[in-house]
Amino acid sequence: MATGNTISLPEELLAGIRSAADAERRSVDDVLADAVQRYLEDRSWTKLFEYGASRANALGLRESDVDQLIAESRTEHRNR
C-alpha cells in the first residue's frame, strides 16, 4: 500500500468522509480508496457504453434493432 500521498479536499467534503468512515468503522483512507475504485469502474463502463453507441451509430443500428439482432444471432448459433 502506498504511503505519504497527499490530496486536498474541501473541508466540508472531508468532514462528510470522516463521518461516513466513523459510521462504518472504517478508516478515511479505506473509504476514499473504495470511492475512487468505484469512480474508476464507473468511468470504465461509461467508456464502454460510449464505444458501443459509436459502433452502433457507425453501423446504422438503432436501439429498436437490438431485439431482432439478438434473436437472429441465437438462431444462427443454434443451427451450427
C-alpha positions as CSV (number, residue, x, y, z in Angstrom):
1,M,0.0,0.0,0.0
2,A,1.3,3.5,-0.9
3,T,2.2,5.8,1.9
4,G,2.9,9.5,2.1
5,N,0.3,10.5,-0.5
6,T,-1.3,13.9,-0.1
7,I,-4.6,15.2,-1.6
8,S,-6.5,18.3,-0.9
9,L,-10.2,18.2,-0.3
10,P,-12.7,20.9,0.7
11,E,-13.2,20.8,4.5
12,E,-16.9,20.2,4.1
13,L,-16.3,17.1,1.9
14,L,-13.6,15.8,4.3
15,A,-16.0,16.2,7.2
16,G,-18.6,14.1,5.3
17,I,-16.0,11.4,4.5
18,R,-14.9,11.3,8.2
19,S,-18.5,11.0,9.3
20,A,-19.1,8.1,6.9
21,A,-15.9,6.4,7.9
22,D,-16.8,6.6,11.6
23,A,-20.3,5.3,11.0
24,E,-18.9,2.3,9.1
25,R,-16.0,1.9,11.5
26,R,-13.6,2.2,8.6
27,S,-10.6,4.4,8.0
28,V,-10.8,7.5,5.9
29,D,-8.2,6.0,3.6
30,D,-10.4,2.9,3.1
31,V,-13.5,5.0,2.3
32,L,-11.6,7.1,-0.1
33,A,-9.9,4.1,-1.8
34,D,-13.4,2.5,-2.2
35,A,-14.8,5.7,-3.6
36,V,-12.0,6.1,-6.1
37,Q,-12.3,2.4,-7.2
38,R,-16.0,2.8,-7.8
39,Y,-15.4,6.0,-9.8
40,L,-12.8,4.3,-12.0
41,E,-15.1,1.3,-12.6
42,D,-18.0,3.7,-13.5
43,R,-15.7,5.6,-15.8
44,S,-14.7,2.3,-17.5
45,W,-18.4,1.3,-18.0
46,T,-19.1,4.8,-19.4
47,K,-16.3,4.5,-21.9
48,L,-17.6,1.1,-22.9
49,F,-21.1,2.4,-23.4
50,E,-19.8,5.3,-25.5
51,Y,-17.8,2.9,-27.6
52,G,-20.9,0.7,-28.1
53,A,-23.0,3.7,-29.1
54,S,-20.3,4.9,-31.5
55,R,-20.1,1.4,-33.2
56,A,-23.9,1.2,-33.4
57,N,-24.0,4.6,-35.0
58,A,-21.3,3.7,-37.5
59,L,-23.2,0.6,-38.4
60,G,-26.5,2.4,-38.7
61,L,-28.1,0.5,-35.9
62,R,-30.9,1.7,-33.6
63,E,-31.9,0.5,-30.2
64,S,-35.1,-0.8,-31.8
65,D,-33.0,-3.2,-33.9
66,V,-31.4,-4.9,-30.9
67,D,-34.1,-7.5,-30.1
68,Q,-34.2,-8.7,-33.7
69,L,-30.5,-8.9,-34.0
70,I,-30.2,-10.9,-30.8
71,A,-32.9,-13.3,-32.0
72,E,-31.1,-13.7,-35.3
73,S,-27.8,-14.4,-33.6
74,R,-29.3,-17.0,-31.3
75,T,-31.0,-18.8,-34.2
76,E,-27.7,-18.7,-36.2
77,H,-25.8,-20.2,-33.2
78,R,-28.4,-22.9,-32.7
79,N,-28.2,-24.0,-36.3
80,R,-24.4,-24.5,-36.3
